[in-house]
Amino acid sequence: MPQGTPRGFRDILPREALQREHIAQAVKTCFAEHGYLPVETPLMEYRDVLERGSALDDTPFQLFDDDELLVMRPDITLAIARMVSSRFAGGDLPLRLRYEAPVVREESNLRGQPRQLTQLGVELMGEDGATSEREITGLLAAALDAAGIPDWRIVCGSVVPLNALLDACAPSEAFACRVRAAVHVSNFVALDETVKREQATGGLSLEEARALRELPRLTGGTEVIDAIDRLLSAAGVAEDERGTAELRDLADGFADLLADGRLTFDFSIINSFDYYTGLIFKAYNDSVAAPLASGGRYDAVLEKLGRPSVSACGFAFSLECLQEVLGEPGATGVVVAKTPAAERPLRIAVPKGALNGPTVELLERAGLPVRGLRNPGRRLIIDAGDVQYVIVRATDAPAFVAYGGADCGICGNDSLVEANADLLELVNLGYGACHFVVAEPASAAGQAERAYSWRGSLRVATKYPRITQAYYDRKGVQVDIIQLHGNIELGPIVGMSDRIVDITQTGSTLKQNNLVVVDDDVLECSARFFAGPAAWRCEKRVRKLAARLRAVVEQGREVQQ
């Protein structure tokens, strides 16, 4: 008989349960004092109903009930939107609802996070849109104080300016989708490359391209709203379409929070463009890498569920993340040292191996002290005043940053793809260039195609399963991936696989093993500077370093030209 709990689930014993109860009660009392009434929704929902409101990704625990597909709820907001659209009449609006409930989500390899989380949240439906955004933002601030969260920060953005910009200038829907996809995952490098290609073909003006590149990078106080107006005006977006009037209204209502830095604007947080329709916000404390709360305005969800012209805005806390900040036992797997980032050196994950030398040179050109980095010996951490270097394998750098072992780092973009973590890809540093190829034995020409015709899939050996899967998904080819950790060239040679997907720079290893390239359009790689979301949004030093590195890289390109 199994003695433990299923993977990703855990028991909560009395001591921790009491602490969770104390935290939850403080938050719920705050919600109740602001007029929000409790509701509960069922643990199971019809999948097709929830998907009318928004796409569901990686939803676990699905089952059939009388030929209907049910899912265990991955989110409370969608369930409440479904409830409001079907159970409340127009005369019942506005509705102020609150909840405390578990949700079940699936993370790739869990990444240290539980599958069952507890959400504490509120939803305001049917109030004027701008009014609801102000009320919900104010309630979030009040709840953070009520829970006793120290040094919290609310970071705000809006999907309206970018959507208006794309409506005005996107040469095709496919281009707009690529831009939104890059912004959704905060991949500024992919965004720059997408915009640059379109500009080179004449599809974008200089002003449009600049606005698309710079908008998601804007961060700060009310000067951000001024910058949006300048960028969008130059790109030809009408003033009443930019969404800046609502942002100014929000800023006016929270001038005190803006003045002391507890509320900032940051357009790197905008995402889920089929879900959010206005303001988006997240709450952070820089001792935890994950957001404490997330929310925004989502009118489109209710419209898709049959209730058009109804404003909806809300947010949800993660009880587990609140535990982490308050120093109580938790299970998020995203704990950072409890010392606030501003009170310790900036931690940078520096890669070993081939990327190490160019990385040290780049950091030195950017004005950072690198003396201890040149000959670290067996030391794994190098203290250099206001900077602390954590020496790691390039493939491990994303994990160190994602889990709070470092604020930012450098590695190849292949490592970022394989890590599949919540990180911001900020600057293409240009060095360490290589590319991925598909190869097979020279003597096996045509055999892979014949195997595919009768087997229905290709067998491919690789160290890089995510990159390989993404490549074959683009090709529309079914693939069985055999993950190896070394000497993958042996896969097709000994008959384990039909082909391999691997990195190459010169192709000499392939030639020595009598392998030939059958496709070299898999992925181009180079070193990237990246950061964790909380570090980027709460720590000015990370943003300053990104700007310095970007300037150094661009200066180097100008010299080469």
Backbone hydrogen bonds, N-H to C=O, Kabsch-Sander energy under -0.5 kcal/mol:
donor,donor_aa,acceptor,acceptor_aa,energy
9,F,6,P,-2.3
13,L,11,D,-0.5
17,A,13,L,-2.9
18,L,14,P,-2.7
19,Q,15,R,-1.5
20,R,16,E,-2.7
21,E,17,A,-2.4
22,H,18,L,-2.2
23,I,19,Q,-2.3
24,A,20,R,-2.9
25,Q,21,E,-2.4
26,A,22,H,-1.7
27,V,23,I,-1.9
28,K,24,A,-2.9
29,T,25,Q,-2.4
30,C,26,A,-1.5
31,F,27,V,-2.2
32,A,28,K,-2.7
33,E,29,T,-2.4
34,H,30,C,-0.9
34,H,31,F,-0.8
35,G,32,A,-2.0
36,Y,31,F,-1.8
37,L,96,R,-2.7
39,V,98,R,-1.8
45,E,71,V,-2.5
47,R,69,L,-2.5
50,L,46,Y,-1.9
51,E,47,R,-2.4
52,R,48,D,-0.7
52,R,49,V,-0.9
53,G,49,V,-0.7
53,G,50,L,-1.1
54,S,50,L,-1.7
63,L,70,L,-1.8
65,D,68,E,-2.7
68,E,65,D,-1.3
70,L,63,L,-3.5
70,L,68,E,-0.6
71,V,45,E,-2.7
72,M,60,P,-0.7
72,M,61,F,-1.2
73,R,43,L,-2.6
79,A,75,D,-0.7
80,I,76,I,-2.6
81,A,77,T,-2.6
82,R,78,L,-2.2
83,M,79,A,-2.2
84,V,80,I,-3.0
85,S,81,A,-2.2
86,S,82,R,-1.2
87,R,83,M,-2.6
88,F,84,V,-1.4
92,D,89,A,-1.8
93,L,90,G,-1.3
95,L,125,M,-2.9
97,L,95,L,-0.6
97,L,123,E,-2.6
98,R,37,L,-2.8
99,Y,121,G,-2.0
101,A,119,Q,-2.1
103,V,117,L,-2.9
104,V,73,R,-2.2
105,R,115,R,-2.8
106,E,58,D,-0.9
107,E,105,R,-0.5
110,L,107,E,-2.1
111,R,109,N,-1.4
112,G,109,N,-0.6
113,Q,110,L,-2.6
115,R,8,G,-2.9
116,Q,8,G,-1.1
117,L,103,V,-2.4
117,L,115,R,-0.6
119,Q,101,A,-2.9
119,Q,117,L,-0.5
120,L,317,F,-1.7
121,G,99,Y,-1.9
122,V,315,F,-2.1
123,E,97,L,-2.5
124,L,313,C,-3.3
125,M,95,L,-2.4
125,M,123,E,-0.5
126,G,311,S,-3.0
132,S,128,D,-2.9
133,E,129,G,-2.1
134,R,130,A,-1.9
135,E,131,T,-2.6
136,I,132,S,-2.7
137,T,133,E,-2.0
138,G,134,R,-2.4
139,L,135,E,-2.3
140,L,136,I,-2.2
141,A,137,T,-2.0
142,A,138,G,-2.2
143,A,139,L,-2.6
144,L,140,L,-2.2
145,D,141,A,-1.8
146,A,142,A,-2.5
147,A,143,A,-2.3
148,G,144,L,-0.5
148,G,145,D,-1.0
149,I,144,L,-2.2
152,W,149,I,-0.5
153,R,284,Y,-2.3
154,I,262,R,-3.4
155,V,153,R,-0.5
155,V,282,K,-3.2
156,C,264,T,-2.8
157,G,280,I,-2.7
159,V,278,G,-1.9
163,N,159,V,-2.3
164,A,160,V,-2.7
165,L,161,P,-2.3
166,L,162,L,-2.7
167,D,163,N,-2.4
168,A,164,A,-1.6
169,C,165,L,-2.0
170,A,166,L,-2.2
176,A,172,S,-1.9
177,C,173,E,-2.4
178,R,174,A,-1.9
179,V,175,F,-2.3
180,R,176,A,-2.5
181,A,177,C,-2.4
182,A,178,R,-2.1
183,V,179,V,-2.5
184,H,180,R,-2.7
185,V,181,A,-1.2
186,S,183,V,-1.5
187,N,182,A,-2.9
188,F,186,S,-1.0
188,F,425,E,-2.0
189,V,425,E,-0.9
191,L,187,N,-2.0
192,D,188,F,-2.6
193,E,189,V,-2.3
194,T,190,A,-2.4
195,V,191,L,-2.5
196,K,192,D,-2.7
197,R,193,E,-2.2
198,E,194,T,-1.7
199,Q,195,V,-2.6
200,A,196,K,-2.3
201,T,197,R,-1.0
202,G,199,Q,-1.5
203,G,198,E,-2.3
204,L,198,E,-0.6
209,A,205,S,-2.6
210,R,206,L,-2.2
211,A,207,E,-2.2
212,L,208,E,-2.3
213,R,209,A,-2.1
214,E,210,R,-2.6
215,L,211,A,-2.3
217,R,214,E,-1.2
218,L,214,E,-0.6
218,L,215,L,-1.5
220,G,265,F,-2.6
224,V,221,G,-1.9
225,I,222,T,-0.6
226,D,222,T,-1.4
227,A,223,E,-2.1
228,I,224,V,-2.2
229,D,225,I,-2.1
230,R,226,D,-2.2
231,L,227,A,-2.6
232,L,228,I,-2.9
233,S,229,D,-2.1
234,A,230,R,-2.2
235,A,231,L,-1.3
236,G,233,S,-1.4
237,V,232,L,-3.0
241,E,238,A,-1.6
242,R,239,E,-1.0
247,L,243,G,-1.1
248,R,244,T,-2.5
249,D,245,A,-2.0
250,L,246,E,-2.1
251,A,247,L,-2.5
252,D,248,R,-2.6
253,G,249,D,-1.6
254,F,250,L,-1.1
254,F,251,A,-0.5
255,A,252,D,-0.8
258,L,254,F,-2.2
259,A,255,A,-2.2
260,D,256,D,-1.6
261,G,258,L,-1.0
262,R,257,L,-1.6
263,L,257,L,-1.5
264,T,154,I,-2.3
265,F,220,G,-3.4
266,D,156,C,-3.2
267,F,218,L,-2.4
269,I,266,D,-1.2
270,I,267,F,-0.6
275,Y,272,S,-2.0
276,Y,272,S,-2.6
277,T,297,R,-2.6
278,G,297,R,-0.9
280,I,157,G,-2.7
281,F,295,G,-2.3
282,K,155,V,-2.0
283,A,293,A,-2.3
284,Y,153,R,-3.0
288,V,285,N,-2.1
289,A,334,V,-1.7
292,L,283,A,-2.8
293,A,283,A,-1.0
294,S,316,A,-1.7
295,G,281,F,-2.1
296,G,314,G,-2.2
297,R,279,L,-2.6
298,Y,312,A,-2.5
301,V,298,Y,-1.5
302,L,298,Y,-0.8
303,E,299,D,-1.9
304,K,300,A,-2.4
305,L,301,V,-1.3
306,G,303,E,-1.6
307,R,302,L,-3.0
310,V,307,R,-0.6
313,C,124,L,-2.0
314,G,296,G,-1.9
315,F,122,V,-1.6
316,A,294,S,-2.1
317,F,120,L,-3.9
318,S,292,L,-2.3
319,L,118,T,-2.5
319,L,317,F,-0.7
322,L,318,S,-2.0
323,Q,319,L,-2.0
324,E,320,E,-1.7
325,V,321,C,-2.0
326,L,322,L,-2.0
327,G,324,E,-1.1
328,E,323,Q,-2.6
336,V,287,S,-1.3
343,E,340,P,-1.8
344,R,341,A,-1.6
346,L,386,D,-2.8
348,I,346,L,-0.6
348,I,388,Q,-2.5
349,A,408,C,-2.8
350,V,348,I,-0.7
350,V,390,V,-2.4
352,K,392,V,-2.0
355,L,352,K,-0.8
356,N,353,G,-1.6
357,G,353,G,-0.6
359,T,355,L,-1.8
360,V,356,N,-2.5
361,E,357,G,-2.1
362,L,358,P,-2.3
363,L,359,T,-2.6
364,E,360,V,-2.0
365,R,361,E,-2.3
366,A,362,L,-1.7
367,G,364,E,-1.8
368,L,363,L,-2.5
373,L,370,V,-1.0
374,R,370,V,-1.1
374,R,371,R,-1.0
375,N,371,R,-0.6
379,R,376,P,-2.0
382,I,389,Y,-2.6
383,D,381,I,-0.6
384,A,387,V,-2.9
386,D,384,A,-0.6
387,V,384,A,-1.0
388,Q,346,L,-3.0
389,Y,382,I,-2.8
390,V,348,I,-2.8
391,I,380,L,-2.9
391,I,389,Y,-0.6
392,V,350,V,-2.3
392,V,390,V,-0.6
396,D,393,R,-1.2
397,A,393,R,-1.1
397,A,394,A,-0.6
400,F,396,D,-2.0
401,V,397,A,-2.0
402,A,398,P,-2.9
403,Y,399,A,-2.3
404,G,401,V,-1.2
405,G,400,F,-2.4
406,A,400,F,-1.4
407,D,347,R,-1.7
408,C,347,R,-1.6
409,G,530,F,-2.4
410,I,349,A,-1.8
411,C,528,R,-1.6
413,N,526,S,-1.7
415,S,412,G,-0.9
416,L,412,G,-1.2
417,V,413,N,-2.2
418,E,414,D,-2.3
419,A,415,S,-2.0
420,N,416,L,-1.7
421,A,416,L,-0.5
423,L,421,A,-1.5
424,L,531,A,-2.9
425,E,186,S,-1.5
425,E,423,L,-0.6
426,L,424,L,-0.8
426,L,529,F,-2.2
427,V,529,F,-1.6
429,L,427,V,-0.8
429,L,527,A,-2.3
430,G,527,A,-0.8
434,C,525,C,-1.6
435,H,504,T,-1.9
436,F,523,L,-2.6
437,V,502,D,-2.5
438,V,519,D,-3.0
439,A,500,I,-2.2
440,E,516,V,-2.1
442,A,514,N,-2.6
444,A,441,P,-2.1
445,A,442,A,-0.7
447,Q,444,A,-2.1
448,A,444,A,-0.6
450,R,446,G,-1.8
451,A,447,Q,-2.6
452,Y,448,A,-2.3
453,S,449,E,-1.9
454,W,450,R,-1.3
455,R,451,A,-2.9
456,G,452,Y,-2.0
458,L,478,Q,-2.0
460,V,458,L,-0.6
460,V,480,D,-2.4
461,A,499,R,-2.4
462,T,482,I,-2.0
463,K,501,V,-0.5
468,T,464,Y,-2.3
469,Q,465,P,-2.7
470,A,466,R,-2.6
471,Y,467,I,-2.0
472,Y,468,T,-2.3
473,D,469,Q,-2.3
474,R,470,A,-1.9
475,K,471,Y,-1.5
476,G,472,Y,-0.9
476,G,473,D,-0.6
477,V,472,Y,-2.5
480,D,458,L,-3.7
481,I,479,V,-0.6
482,I,460,V,-3.0
483,Q,481,I,-0.7
484,L,462,T,-2.1
484,L,482,I,-0.6
490,L,487,N,-1.7
491,G,488,I,-1.8
493,I,489,E,-0.9
494,V,490,L,-2.7
496,M,491,G,-2.1
497,S,491,G,-1.2
498,D,459,R,-2.7
499,R,459,R,-1.8
500,I,439,A,-2.3
501,V,461,A,-1.8
502,D,437,V,-1.9
504,T,435,H,-2.4
511,K,507,G,-2.1
512,Q,508,S,-2.4
513,N,509,T,-1.1
514,N,511,K,-1.7
515,L,510,L,-3.0
516,V,440,E,-3.1
518,V,438,V,-3.2
519,D,438,V,-1.4
522,V,436,F,-1.1
523,L,436,F,-0.5
525,C,434,C,-3.2
527,A,431,Y,-2.7
528,R,411,C,-3.4
529,F,427,V,-2.4
530,F,409,G,-2.4
530,F,528,R,-0.5
531,A,424,L,-1.7
532,G,407,D,-2.0
534,A,289,A,-0.7
536,W,532,G,-2.6
537,R,533,P,-2.3
538,C,534,A,-1.8
539,E,535,A,-2.1
540,K,538,C,-0.6
542,V,539,E,-1.0
543,R,539,E,-1.2
544,K,540,K,-2.6
545,L,541,R,-2.2
546,A,542,V,-2.3
547,A,543,R,-2.1
548,R,544,K,-2.3
549,L,545,L,-2.8
550,R,546,A,-2.4
551,A,547,A,-2.1
552,V,548,R,-2.4
553,V,549,L,-2.6
554,E,550,R,-2.4
555,Q,551,A,-2.4
556,G,552,V,-2.2
557,R,553,V,-2.0
558,E,554,E,-2.1
559,V,555,Q,-2.0
560,Q,556,G,-2.1
561,Q,557,R,-1.9
